[in-house]
Amino acid sequence: MKRIYASTIGIDQGSELLFSDFDTDGEMWAGKDARERRVPVVFSEPFKNIPNVLVTLEMFDMDQRTNQRAETVVENITENGFDIVFRTWGDTKVARARASWMAIGGVEAEDNWDEMY
């Protein structure tokens, strides 16, 4: 369990289009074997410490004639942002994918006079 030692908790959230490869015959749609797409996300304002981040696939469009394999993970979390990483492998063909994310962590209070001077 991660304990947050802060008098103020911040929640930031968003949605990111990871790719749309169908129209361009891109790697996720036309490729084979291991493939990866990495999308950097910047928080609307920095957290006090490294936050907890949750990512989930919001939409995916896969070819029904091939195996459906995918992994979505979060990497490189800092106080300022993180990377969403989507991976697939084998004969899987992914036309497009979008992910939703939420970050929860401590933030500075707006009236924290000690930090201002």
Secondary structure, 3 states (H helix, E strand, C coil): CCCCCCCCEEEEEEEEEEEECCCCCCHHHHCCCCEEEEEEEECCCCCCCCCEEEEEEEEEEECCCCCCCCEEEEECCCCCEEEEEEEECCCCCEEEEEEEEEEEEECCCCCCHHHHC
